[in-house]
Amino acid sequence: MTETAATPDATADGTDDAVALLTSDASRVAGPDAARLLAREPDEVVVEVLRGVNPAHAQGILGSLPLAKRRAVLAVAPPEVARQWSENERYAKNSVGRLMDPAVAVFPPELTVGETIDRLRELVKRRFITYGWVVDGEGRLVGVLVMRDLLFADRATRLADMMLTSPFSLRPEAQLMDAMRLVLARQYPEYPVCDDAGRLLGVVRGQVMAEAQAFEISAQAGSMVGVEKEERLATPWPRSLRFRHPWLQLNLLTAFVAGAVVSLFQDTINQLVILAVFLPVLAGQSGNTGCQALAVALRGMTLGDLKPGRERALVLKEALLGFLNGALVGISAGVAMYLLARSQANPHALSLGLVVLTAMTGSCVISGISGALVPMGLQRLGADPATASSIFLTTATDVASMGMLLGLATLFVR
């Protein structure tokens, strides 16, 4: 199936400037903020705005409207659109079901090409039509109509004799990333969405899926440091504060943990002040090692490369890379410690250099393992693997690097 990409509904062309501006504003803020923006607008205007934004975002806005306003909006929306919005609400966020549009070009298999074309001429006056969908008496999808084939077919031919059979379809409960992998080799402008019985529930545009996936990817970096997916550039500052501040409190708590580890070795630091120079060096290097492992683990989860049973292999690989990178960097850091200690006439210069080498190697191993385990642990707990993962990783790397450097110095140098 090769067609031009889907475009917004034809009715959007007649939207006045005020509605277009509202649509633009609503698309730039999170669902609750957009709902507050639209709460006092006429119901008909709200319908046009919702039809102009990404279907997933429209569901978020609709769900955030007051109940009375939501019912009023559904009452004035076109019947097929209202039914679709109600249907989409049944499915989880980030699922294909949240992205569905109504399938309006639906025909029975016994219809002729001529009759189908006559119906399409009326439908295209109010909707953009990419494909025709052929369903049986029970609503099951049995074929797809390509406009080119309709154009060249004899008007008396039945749809059952010229449609494309065994059409590809998506399931409404499928997660967006899983669906994107399924359609990667197809690149159709529009996909039918069917339930387990094969009944046509709606359609989803490839462009809509790509937009939703791009938003998920863009939100991932923020999730790693506690910025919620709902926060956008236009989000009001009080709401941004509520999103971010709890994670900063958690980060402060974890920083106290790292500080407590350092305080356990206060006597060692008092006797070997030179160690304070290398504490941030170890923390920085081990932190970067952990972030590299975290990025690879998250990418594997996102792309589906991390299959069940491969977790152990990932952890072992990151542990090995942590050891090799830590040893190579540790040699350079150990030599630097030795030279600095010798310049200060410290009698433990060689021991301090070996301590730095060992601590760097060990902390990078722990950081690499943590970078792989943190997102897998969050996923196992049912949480978003990216959510605040860097906060937990930073704690692990700080405690490991500072604890190993000060602990080894206490054992072998003091």
Stockholm file with secondary structure:
# STOCKHOLM 1.0

chainA/1-414         MTETAATPDATADGTDDAVALLTSDASRVAGPDAARLLAREPDEVVVEVLRGVNPAHAQGILGSLPLAKRRAVLAVAPPEVARQWSENERYAKNSVGRLMDPAVAVFPPELTVGETIDRLRELVKRRFITYGWVVDGEGRLVGVLVMRDLLFADRATRLADMMLTSPFSLRPEAQLMDAMRLVLARQYPEYPVCDDAGRLLGVVRGQVMAEAQAFEISAQAGSMVGVEKEERLATPWPRSLRFRHPWLQLNLLTAFVAGAVVSLFQDTINQLVILAVFLPVLAGQSGNTGCQALAVALRGMTLGDLKPGRERALVLKEALLGFLNGALVGISAGVAMYLLARSQANPHALSLGLVVLTAMTGSCVISGISGALVPMGLQRLGADPATASSIFLTTATDVASMGMLLGLATLFVR
#=GR chainA/1-414 SS CCCCCCCCCGGGGGCCHHHHHHHHHHHTSCHHHHHHHHTTSCHHHHHHHHHHSCHHHHHHHHHHSCHHHHHHHHHHSCHHHHHHHHHHTTSCTTBGGGGCBCCCCEECTTSBHHHHHHHHHHHTTTSCCCEEEEECTTSBEEEEEEHHHHHHSCTTCBHHHHSEESCCCBCTTSBHHHHHHHHTTTCCSEEEEECTTCBEEEEEEHHHHHHHHHHHHHHHHHHTTTCCTTCCTTSCHHHHHHHHHHHHHHHHHHHHHHHHHHHTTHHHHHHCTTHHHHHHHHHHHHHHHHHHHHHHHHHHHHHTCSCTTCHHHHHHHHHHHHHHHHHHHHHHHHHHHHHHHHHTTCTTHHHHHHHHHHHHHHHHHHHHHHHHHHHHHHHHTTSCTTTTHHHHHHHHHHHHHHHHHHHHHHHHTC
#=GC SS_cons         CCCCCCCCCGGGGGCCHHHHHHHHHHHTSCHHHHHHHHTTSCHHHHHHHHHHSCHHHHHHHHHHSCHHHHHHHHHHSCHHHHHHHHHHTTSCTTBGGGGCBCCCCEECTTSBHHHHHHHHHHHTTTSCCCEEEEECTTSBEEEEEEHHHHHHSCTTCBHHHHSEESCCCBCTTSBHHHHHHHHTTTCCSEEEEECTTCBEEEEEEHHHHHHHHHHHHHHHHHHTTTCCTTCCTTSCHHHHHHHHHHHHHHHHHHHHHHHHHHHTTHHHHHHCTTHHHHHHHHHHHHHHHHHHHHHHHHHHHHHTCSCTTCHHHHHHHHHHHHHHHHHHHHHHHHHHHHHHHHHTTCTTHHHHHHHHHHHHHHHHHHHHHHHHHHHHHHHHTTSCTTTTHHHHHHHHHHHHHHHHHHHHHHHHTC
//
